[in-house]
Structure formats: C-alpha cells, structure tokens
C-alpha cells in the first residue's frame, strides 16, 4: 500500500476514527461562529439599530462572508456526522440490543437538549437530533440508491408542503416581533425575565422552524449512507469517491449559489415567465446548495486529512471532536455569561468584531482544554454523562480506571 495512505489506514483499526473526530471538531468551529451571532444578541437587535452602529460596514461584510462560507454548511457537516454515527451504533451483529440501546441514547440526548434549549439557549439543536434519530429507524433497511434519493427528496420538500403544514399549525407571531421581545428580555438583568424570554423563543422556534426536521433528516440519511459505505471509517480505500463528492458538491453548490444571485434579476426581466411553479422550483433548488457545499466541505476535509503534511495541522481538532457535545453546551454557557445582561452584559451593541474575537479565543481555549482533559479522562464530562444515561451504569471516567462491561 502506498505510504501516503498509512495514516488513514491506521485510523480504521483504532477504537475511535481520528478523522471523524477531527471533522467533528472542524464542524463545531463553524457551527459556533454562526450560533454566536444569535447568542451575542446581534441578530436579535432591530435592523434599524444595527444599521446605526459605527461598525455597520464591517458587520455587513462579515455577515456576507458567513452567509457565503458558513451558514447552512457547517451544520450540514455536523448533522452528517450524527447520521454516520447512526450506522456505527446500529449496524452491529447484536441488532436487537443495538436498537434498544440506540433508543435509550436518543432519549438521553433529548433530555440534554430539553435542558439546554429551555434553560440555557433557545437555539438548541440536540432535541431535534434526538427526534430525527428515532425517525431514522424505518429508513435503515433502504438500499443505497433509495437512501440517497430519499435524502435529497426530503431536503427539498419544505417549500412544497409549506402551505399544508402552515394550515395545520396554530397562528405563529412574526419573527420580528418575537426577536424584539427576546432582545428586551435578554438585555434585562433579571434571571426570571431571561428564563421566560428564552422559553418563549424556544417554543416559538419549535413551530416556526418546523422545516428543521427535514433539514436534519436529509443530512442524517446522507451521513448514514456514508457510514454504511465506510467513507470515513476507511477513507483511503474510498479516495476516488471522496474526490468525486468534493468536486461534484463544490460545482453543484457554487452553481446553485450563482443561480440564487441572478434569478431575481432574470425574473424581473422576464415577468411573463415568473410563474408560481418557477418560484417553487427555485426555492426547492436553493435548499440543495448547503447540502452540496456541506458534502464538499466534509469530503475535502477528509482528503486533506489523508495527506500526511496537512494531517499534522488538522489532527489537533480530533480532541475537540471527541468532546463536541460538551463544547457545544459550553459555547452556549460562555456566550450567555458574556453577552446577556444576567452576565457581563456585553450584548451585540458593539458589532460583530468582538463576537468574532470571542469565537477565536473560546475555540482556542476549547482546543487546549480538550487535550488537557483527554490526557486524564476517557470522555468529556457530558459525553460521560450521556454514556451513563444510555447504558444505565456509570462508566469509568479516569484513564487509569478499567472500563466496565457494557450492558
């Protein structure tokens, strides 16, 4: 076997797949920079207030860059990895035991998500992951082609079913109104006001953002397909497919991004062709852009990880990825402590520059903490708790302790 593939092959025979952990750490960094726009209260501020900030020019450029490079893409990668984990959890010889344990695992994740979403930050994704994780079970027997077709169909489904779904839902306040109330609640140095405001926005988001279920399920199915194929468990063996996914995902994603930029002017120039059917088709196509670019990000990262010279720069992310759940929650706690009025009260009134600086410092500290922690403990603290809740018995925590036999 060529020497350049040795590092990837080594990862496949270890208890953990280092490339998967590193990719999860990479995805977490991107998810954090998007979430911090909301956690910092910047996105909750009225547009009129944001436009009057001295930093409005820089903020506009930063938002445009994030929209181009981060929005929808990193959460796609993060979700793909959860779907891949579905295959690692269930595709085992002890199938019945695997399903029961998997359901306990999803129940525990739902509980963690409920606590996070209602008591810390309303933008929680973990409860949705738990619900979609259970919805994944009927799809596990689909053949590969049907799995891919179903994933893509679900990804573009929301615009098609939106009128029907909205007719089923109760009347939902406009986002502008909800965010204005949240801005007031989180800018008040009252724990009860912040808690009530958080619960109100969380309840609103569960209904208003109903399409998130389709978003996550489509990514989970794609990740499950990747796990079934062993793309990340043995990436060297699948390097040709990974290169195709990288190039194809990049081409499709950039093409759809370009289409979204020109379609409005084209429709204005051809009003006779600007039909309801065309608008629906464009909205459905737009939902494939973050899918394609997220797949390209993931495939490109794995290909880079398989290159010995690049791998040495990427491998430190693996420690963060092993503690991704802990760090995801810590990012929320740290941001609330800094930006909300119940904490330091920095808020979003200083623009996005301090938010980006906070992101760099926080993620750097999390990388350092991960390496220190995992040199002494087997799991991150929340990962350890999640494992305990899943198995029903306390796993060993420190590295020198023997691991108990799994239930």
C-alpha positions as CSV (number, residue, x, y, z in Angstrom):
1,X,0.0,0.0,0.0
2,X,1.4,3.5,-0.8
3,X,2.9,5.3,2.1
4,X,0.6,8.3,1.9
5,X,-2.4,6.2,2.9
6,X,-0.8,4.7,6.0
7,X,-2.2,7.4,8.4
8,X,-5.8,6.9,7.2
9,X,-5.5,3.1,7.4
10,X,-4.2,3.3,10.9
11,X,-7.2,5.3,12.0
12,X,-9.5,2.5,10.8
13,X,-8.1,-0.1,13.2
14,X,-8.4,2.1,16.3
15,X,-11.3,2.1,18.7
16,X,-12.1,5.6,17.5
17,X,-11.8,7.0,14.0
18,X,-9.5,10.0,14.3
19,X,-10.6,11.6,11.0
20,X,-14.2,11.5,12.1
21,X,-13.3,13.2,15.4
22,X,-11.2,15.8,13.6
23,X,-14.0,16.5,11.1
24,X,-16.5,16.9,14.0
25,X,-14.2,19.4,15.7
26,X,-13.9,21.4,12.4
27,X,-17.7,21.4,12.0
28,X,-18.1,22.5,15.6
29,X,-15.9,25.6,15.0
30,X,-18.1,26.6,12.0
31,X,-21.4,26.0,13.9
32,X,-20.1,28.1,16.8
33,X,-19.4,31.2,14.6
34,X,-22.9,31.1,13.2
35,X,-24.6,30.4,16.6
36,X,-22.7,33.3,18.2
37,X,-24.4,35.8,16.0
38,X,-27.6,34.9,17.9
39,X,-26.0,34.2,21.3
40,X,-24.3,37.6,21.2
41,X,-27.8,39.1,20.7
42,X,-26.6,40.8,17.5
43,X,-29.2,39.0,15.3
44,X,-31.9,39.9,17.8
45,X,-31.3,43.6,17.5
46,X,-33.7,45.5,15.3
47,X,-32.2,46.2,11.8
48,X,-32.6,49.9,12.4
49,X,-30.3,49.7,15.4
50,X,-27.7,47.5,13.7
51,X,-27.6,49.9,10.7
52,X,-26.7,52.8,13.1
53,X,-23.8,51.0,14.7
54,X,-20.3,52.5,13.9
55,X,-19.3,49.0,12.9
56,X,-22.2,48.6,10.4
57,X,-19.8,48.4,7.4
58,X,-17.6,45.7,8.9
59,X,-20.7,43.9,10.2
60,X,-22.3,43.8,6.7
61,X,-19.1,42.3,5.2
62,X,-18.8,39.8,8.0
63,X,-22.5,38.7,7.5
64,X,-21.9,38.3,3.8
65,X,-18.8,36.2,4.3
66,X,-20.6,34.0,6.9
67,X,-23.6,33.6,4.6
68,X,-21.3,32.6,1.7
69,X,-19.0,30.3,3.7
70,X,-20.7,29.1,6.9
71,X,-24.5,29.4,7.1
72,X,-26.0,26.0,6.5
73,X,-22.7,24.4,5.5
74,X,-21.2,23.6,8.9
75,X,-24.4,22.4,10.5
76,X,-24.8,20.2,7.4
77,X,-21.4,18.6,8.2
78,X,-22.2,18.3,11.9
79,X,-25.5,16.6,11.0
80,X,-23.9,14.3,8.5
81,X,-21.6,13.0,11.3
82,X,-24.6,12.3,13.6
83,X,-26.1,10.3,10.7
84,X,-22.9,8.4,10.3
85,X,-22.9,7.7,14.0
86,X,-26.3,6.1,13.4
87,X,-24.7,3.5,11.2
88,X,-21.9,2.9,13.7
89,X,-24.5,2.4,16.5
90,X,-26.9,0.1,14.8
91,X,-25.1,-1.8,12.1
92,X,-23.7,-4.4,14.5
93,X,-24.3,-8.1,14.9
94,X,-26.3,-7.7,18.2
95,X,-29.0,-5.9,16.3
96,X,-31.9,-6.0,18.8
97,X,-29.6,-4.9,21.6
98,X,-28.3,-2.2,19.4
99,X,-31.8,-0.8,18.7
100,X,-32.7,-0.8,22.4
101,X,-29.5,0.9,23.4
102,X,-29.9,3.4,20.5
103,X,-33.3,4.4,21.7
104,X,-32.0,4.9,25.2
105,X,-29.2,7.0,23.7
106,X,-31.7,9.2,21.8
107,X,-33.9,9.6,24.9
108,X,-30.9,10.8,26.9
109,X,-29.9,13.2,24.1
110,X,-33.5,14.6,24.1
111,X,-33.3,15.2,27.8
112,X,-30.0,17.0,27.4
113,X,-31.5,19.0,24.6
114,X,-34.6,20.0,26.6
115,X,-32.4,21.3,29.5
116,X,-30.1,23.2,27.1
117,X,-32.9,24.6,24.9
118,X,-35.3,25.8,27.7
119,X,-32.8,26.7,30.4
120,X,-29.7,28.0,28.6
121,X,-30.2,28.8,24.9
122,X,-33.4,28.6,22.8
123,X,-31.4,27.7,19.6
124,X,-30.7,24.2,20.7
125,X,-30.3,21.5,18.0
126,X,-29.9,18.4,20.2
127,X,-33.6,17.8,20.8
128,X,-34.2,17.9,17.1
129,X,-31.3,15.5,16.6
130,X,-32.9,13.1,19.1
131,X,-36.3,13.2,17.4
132,X,-34.8,12.7,14.0
133,X,-32.6,10.0,15.3
134,X,-35.7,8.0,16.2
135,X,-37.3,8.8,12.8
136,X,-34.2,7.3,11.1
137,X,-35.1,3.8,12.3
138,X,-37.6,3.0,9.5
139,X,-35.0,4.0,6.8
140,X,-32.2,1.7,7.9
141,X,-33.3,-1.1,5.5
142,X,-33.4,1.0,2.4
143,X,-30.9,0.2,-0.3
144,X,-28.2,2.7,-1.0
145,X,-29.8,4.4,-4.1
146,X,-33.2,4.7,-2.4
147,X,-31.4,6.1,0.7
148,X,-29.8,8.9,-1.4
149,X,-32.9,9.6,-3.3
150,X,-35.0,9.9,-0.1
151,X,-32.4,12.2,1.5
152,X,-32.4,14.6,-1.5
153,X,-36.2,14.5,-1.7
154,X,-36.6,15.3,2.0
155,X,-34.1,18.1,1.6
156,X,-36.2,19.9,-1.0
157,X,-39.6,19.0,0.5
158,X,-40.4,22.1,2.8
159,X,-41.3,24.6,0.1
160,X,-43.7,22.0,-1.5
161,X,-45.5,21.2,1.7
162,X,-45.3,24.6,3.5
163,X,-48.8,25.7,2.7
164,X,-50.3,22.5,4.1
165,X,-48.1,22.5,7.2
166,X,-48.8,26.1,8.0
167,X,-52.6,25.4,7.8
168,X,-52.1,22.7,10.5
169,X,-50.1,25.0,12.8
170,X,-51.6,27.5,15.3
171,X,-51.1,31.2,14.5
172,X,-47.4,32.0,14.9
173,X,-46.2,35.5,15.7
174,X,-43.8,37.1,13.2
175,X,-40.1,36.6,13.9
176,X,-39.5,40.4,14.1
177,X,-42.0,40.6,17.0
178,X,-40.6,37.6,18.8
179,X,-37.0,38.7,18.5
180,X,-37.8,42.2,19.7
181,X,-39.3,40.7,22.9
182,X,-36.3,38.4,23.3
183,X,-33.9,41.3,22.9
184,X,-35.7,43.1,25.7
185,X,-35.7,40.0,27.9
186,X,-32.0,39.2,27.4
187,X,-31.0,42.8,27.9
188,X,-32.6,42.9,31.3
189,X,-30.5,41.9,34.4
190,X,-33.3,39.6,35.6
191,X,-32.8,35.8,35.7
192,X,-36.6,35.3,35.6
193,X,-37.1,37.7,32.6
194,X,-34.2,35.9,30.8
195,X,-35.7,32.5,31.5
196,X,-39.2,33.4,30.5
197,X,-37.9,35.1,27.4
198,X,-35.8,32.0,26.5
199,X,-38.7,29.6,27.0
200,X,-41.0,31.8,24.8
201,X,-38.5,32.0,21.9
202,X,-37.8,28.2,22.2
203,X,-41.5,27.4,22.0
204,X,-41.9,29.8,19.0
205,X,-38.8,28.3,17.2
206,X,-40.1,24.7,17.5
207,X,-43.2,25.8,15.5
208,X,-41.8,28.5,13.2
209,X,-38.8,26.4,12.2
210,X,-40.6,23.2,11.5
211,X,-38.6,22.7,8.3
212,X,-35.6,22.0,10.5
213,X,-36.8,18.4,10.8
214,X,-36.5,17.9,7.1
215,X,-33.1,19.7,7.1
216,X,-31.7,17.4,9.7
217,X,-33.3,14.2,8.5
218,X,-31.9,14.7,5.0
219,X,-28.4,15.1,6.4
220,X,-28.8,12.2,8.8
221,X,-29.7,9.9,5.8
222,X,-26.7,11.1,3.8
223,X,-24.5,10.5,6.8
224,X,-26.0,7.1,7.3
225,X,-25.2,6.3,3.6
226,X,-21.6,7.5,4.1
227,X,-21.3,5.3,7.2
228,X,-22.7,2.3,5.5
229,X,-20.2,2.8,2.7
230,X,-17.4,3.2,5.2
231,X,-16.3,6.5,3.6
232,X,-14.8,8.0,6.8
233,X,-14.0,4.7,8.5
234,X,-11.6,3.8,5.7
235,X,-11.2,7.0,3.6
236,X,-8.0,5.8,1.8
237,X,-9.9,3.0,0.2
238,X,-12.6,5.4,-1.0
239,X,-10.4,8.3,-2.1
240,X,-11.8,8.3,-5.7
241,X,-15.4,8.6,-4.4
242,X,-14.4,11.3,-1.9
243,X,-12.7,13.3,-4.7
244,X,-15.8,13.0,-6.8
245,X,-18.0,14.1,-3.9
246,X,-15.7,17.0,-3.3
247,X,-15.6,18.2,-6.9
248,X,-19.3,17.5,-7.6
249,X,-20.5,19.0,-4.4
250,X,-18.4,22.1,-4.9
251,X,-19.6,22.5,-8.5
252,X,-23.3,22.0,-7.7
253,X,-23.1,24.2,-4.6
254,X,-21.4,27.1,-6.4
255,X,-23.7,26.7,-9.4
256,X,-26.8,27.0,-7.1
257,X,-25.2,29.9,-5.3
258,X,-24.7,31.7,-8.6
259,X,-28.3,30.9,-9.6
260,X,-29.6,32.4,-6.4
261,X,-27.7,35.6,-7.2
262,X,-29.0,36.0,-10.8
263,X,-32.6,34.6,-10.5
264,X,-34.2,37.7,-9.1
265,X,-33.0,40.0,-11.9
266,X,-33.8,37.4,-14.5
267,X,-37.4,37.0,-13.2
268,X,-37.7,40.8,-13.2
269,X,-36.6,40.9,-16.8
270,X,-39.0,38.1,-17.8
271,X,-42.2,38.7,-15.9
272,X,-44.2,36.5,-18.3
273,X,-42.1,33.5,-17.2
274,X,-42.1,34.4,-13.5
275,X,-44.8,31.8,-12.6
276,X,-45.6,30.3,-9.2
277,X,-44.2,27.0,-10.4
278,X,-40.9,28.6,-11.2
279,X,-40.7,30.3,-7.8
280,X,-41.4,27.0,-6.1
281,X,-38.7,25.2,-8.2
282,X,-36.2,27.9,-7.3
283,X,-37.0,27.6,-3.6
284,X,-36.6,23.9,-3.7
285,X,-33.3,24.1,-5.6
286,X,-32.0,26.6,-3.1
287,X,-32.3,24.0,-0.4
288,X,-29.7,21.8,-2.2
289,X,-27.0,24.4,-2.0
290,X,-26.0,23.9,1.7
291,X,-26.3,20.1,1.1
292,X,-23.9,20.2,-1.8
293,X,-21.4,22.5,-0.2
294,X,-21.6,20.7,3.2
295,X,-20.8,17.4,1.4
296,X,-17.9,19.2,-0.4
297,X,-16.6,20.6,2.9
298,X,-16.7,17.1,4.5
299,X,-15.1,15.3,1.6
300,X,-12.4,18.0,1.2
301,X,-11.5,17.9,4.9
302,X,-11.2,14.1,4.8
303,X,-9.0,14.2,1.7
304,X,-6.8,16.8,3.3
305,X,-6.6,14.7,6.5
306,X,-5.3,11.8,4.4
307,X,-2.4,13.9,3.2
308,X,0.5,13.5,5.7
309,X,1.6,17.1,5.6
310,X,-1.9,18.5,6.0
311,X,-2.9,15.9,8.6
312,X,-0.5,17.2,11.2
313,X,-2.3,20.6,11.1
314,X,-5.8,19.0,11.3
315,X,-5.3,16.3,13.8
316,X,-5.4,18.6,16.9
317,X,-9.1,19.1,16.1
318,X,-9.8,15.5,16.9
319,X,-9.6,16.1,20.7
320,X,-12.3,18.9,20.3
321,X,-14.4,16.5,18.2
322,X,-14.2,13.8,20.9
323,X,-15.8,16.3,23.3
324,X,-18.1,18.0,20.8
325,X,-21.2,17.7,23.0
326,X,-19.5,19.2,26.0
327,X,-18.1,22.0,23.9
328,X,-21.4,22.8,22.1
329,X,-23.0,23.3,25.5
330,X,-20.1,25.2,26.9
331,X,-20.2,27.6,24.0
332,X,-23.8,28.5,24.9
333,X,-23.0,28.9,28.6
334,X,-19.9,31.1,27.9
335,X,-21.8,33.3,25.4
336,X,-24.8,33.8,27.8
337,X,-22.4,34.7,30.6
338,X,-20.6,37.3,28.4
339,X,-23.4,38.8,26.3
340,X,-26.6,38.6,28.3
341,X,-27.4,41.2,30.9
342,X,-27.6,38.5,33.5
343,X,-23.9,38.0,32.9
344,X,-21.3,40.6,31.8
345,X,-24.0,42.3,29.6
346,X,-21.7,43.0,26.6
347,X,-24.6,42.3,24.3
348,X,-24.5,42.8,20.5
349,X,-24.2,46.6,20.5
350,X,-20.5,46.6,19.7
351,X,-21.0,44.9,16.4
352,X,-19.5,41.6,15.2
353,X,-15.8,42.2,15.7
354,X,-15.9,41.4,19.4
355,X,-18.1,38.4,18.6
356,X,-15.5,37.0,16.2
357,X,-12.7,37.7,18.6
358,X,-14.6,35.9,21.3
359,X,-15.1,32.9,18.9
360,X,-11.4,32.7,18.2
361,X,-10.4,32.9,21.9
362,X,-13.2,30.5,23.0
363,X,-12.4,27.8,20.4
364,X,-8.7,28.2,21.1
365,X,-9.3,27.6,24.8
366,X,-11.6,24.6,24.0
367,X,-8.8,23.0,21.9
368,X,-6.3,23.4,24.7
369,X,-8.8,22.2,27.3
370,X,-9.6,19.1,25.2
371,X,-6.1,17.9,25.0
372,X,-5.5,18.5,28.7
373,X,-8.8,16.8,29.7
374,X,-8.4,13.8,27.5
375,X,-4.9,13.1,28.7
376,X,-6.5,12.5,32.1
377,X,-10.1,11.3,31.4
378,X,-11.7,8.9,28.9
379,X,-14.6,11.1,27.9
380,X,-15.7,14.7,28.0
381,X,-18.0,15.3,31.1
382,X,-21.2,15.5,29.1
383,X,-20.2,12.6,26.9
384,X,-19.5,10.6,30.1
385,X,-23.0,11.5,31.4
386,X,-24.6,10.6,28.1
387,X,-22.9,7.2,28.1
388,X,-24.1,6.6,31.7
389,X,-27.7,7.6,30.8
390,X,-27.5,5.3,27.8
391,X,-26.0,2.2,29.5
392,X,-27.7,2.5,32.8
393,X,-24.4,2.1,34.7
394,X,-21.6,4.5,35.4
395,X,-18.7,4.2,33.0
396,X,-15.1,4.7,34.2
397,X,-14.0,8.3,34.0
398,X,-10.3,8.5,34.6
399,X,-7.9,6.9,32.2
400,X,-6.4,4.5,34.8
401,X,-9.7,3.0,35.7
402,X,-10.8,-0.2,33.9
403,X,-13.9,0.1,31.6
404,X,-16.9,-1.9,33.0
405,X,-18.5,-4.4,30.7
406,X,-21.3,-2.8,28.6
407,X,-24.9,-3.6,29.5
